[in-house]
Amino acid sequence: MNLNKVILIGRLTADPLVRTTPSGDHVATIGVATNRSWTDKAGAKKEATEFHNVVVWGRQAEIVSQFLMKGGTIFIEGRLQTRSFEGKDGVSRKTTEIVAERIQLGPRQGGSGGGSFAPEGRSGAFPDEAPDTKVEDIPTIHLDEEGIKPEDLPF
């Protein structure tokens, strides 16, 4: 059995670079930095940063270019891919990069956090909510009173 899986949570090292292929597909290349900290045998705190090249295709590439910029947080699930290319100097080179299969954007920089992507000027999770509107409490459903048994639920 084989497995090629990468999971990263990190910050962009630069704004995304988005291009369109001749066939019309969008592709974004991003640099992601991840940090690791540990304590050595002497008790001193150490920290190291790794830099990763990530390729994002299709609609996800458009989302990355629209909502992320340098310093933004991103969760990436993907796979490693090594490819060969010829440099401008004519020398054959290889590079290993992460091809994103799924992405999730982190909280907005300077925003309220928690991954809320409310439009500018809005503060809540409910975009149509007026600023001083109170949200009604969600009613409690008592399963045994309505003849529904928990063991009958499909989940």
N, C-alpha and C positions, 0 to 999 in steps of 0.2 A: 504494500500500500504506500502511496506517495502523497505528500501534502506540501503545497506551496502557498503559505498564508502569512500575511503581514498585517499587524494591527498597530497603528500609531496614534498618539495624541500629542500634538505639538503646535508650534507657532510658525507662521509663514516668515521666511527670511527676506522676502521681497514681494512686491505686487505680482499677481499671476500674469503670465505671458500667454495670451490666447491667440491661436492661429486657426485658419480654416484650410482644410485639405482641398486638393483639386476636386474631390468628389462631394465637397460641401459639408463634411463632418467637422465639428469643432473639437479642438484639442487644446488643453491648458497644461502648461508646465509650471510647477511650483516647487520651491525649496521649502523644506520643513525641518525645523530644529527641534530635537528632543533632548531633555536633560536627565541626568542620572546622578544621584548623590548617595554616598556611602561613608562609613567611618572606617578608617584603616586600622591596622593592628595597634598603632600608637595612640589611637583615640582621636585623631585629627579628622575633621570633616573634609571630605573630598567631593568634587563635583566635576562632571565631564559632560560635554555637549556633542551630540552626533548630528550630522547634517545629511538629509535625505533628498534625493531628486524624485519627484512624483509626477506622473503623467495622468491626466484626467480627460476622459473622452465624452463626447455627446452633450446631452442636456446638463449633466453634472459639471462639465467644463464651463458652460454658460453661467451656471449658478455660482461657481467659484469666482469667475471674473466679475460678476455683478455684486456679490456680497462680501468678498474677502479682500483684504489688503495686508500689507506688511504688518506683522505683529499679531494678526488675527489667529484665533485658535481653531483647529480643525481636527476631527476624528477621521481617520482613514482606515479602511479595510480593503486589502488588495493582495497582489501577488508580486513576487520578484521576477524581473525579466532582464536578461542580458542581451544586448544587441551589438553588432559590429557596424562600424562606419569608417569612412575614409576622411581624415582631417584635411584642412586646407593645405597642409604641407605634404599631402600625398601619403602620409603614414596611416596604416590600418590601426584602428583603435577599438576598444570594447568599453562599454559602460553598463552598469547594472542600475536599474531604476525600479521604482515601485509603480505598478499600474493599478490605479484605484478602481475598485469595483463598486465600492460604496463610500459615500462621504457623509459627514454630519458636521454642520457648522457650529462653532462654539458661540458663546455670548458675544454680543456686539461690543466693540471697544468703546468705553466711556458710557455704555448704556446701562440698563437696569440689571443685566446679567440673566442667567437662567435660560439662555437660548431664545429669548423673546425677540422676535423680529417685527415688532409693531412699526407701522409707518411713522415717518417723522411727525412730531407733534402729538403723538398718541402715547399713552403711558401704560395702558393695561393690556391684558391678554385678549380682551374683547374689542376688536377694532371699531365696531359700530356703537360702542358704549359712550354715552355723554360723560364728561369729566366727573360730575357729581352724582351719577346714577348708581344706586345700590343694586347689587345682584341678589336675586331671590335665593333663598336656601334651597338646596336640592332635597326633594322629599325622600324619606326613608321608606324602603319597601320591606315589609316583614313577610318573608317567604312562607312561614307556616300558616299565616292567617289567610292567604289567598289560595291555598290548596297546592302550592308548588313546593315540591320537596327538593332540597339541595342535591340529592343523588340523581334527580332527573335532569339536572342542568348538563349541557354538553361540554362544559369547560370546568 
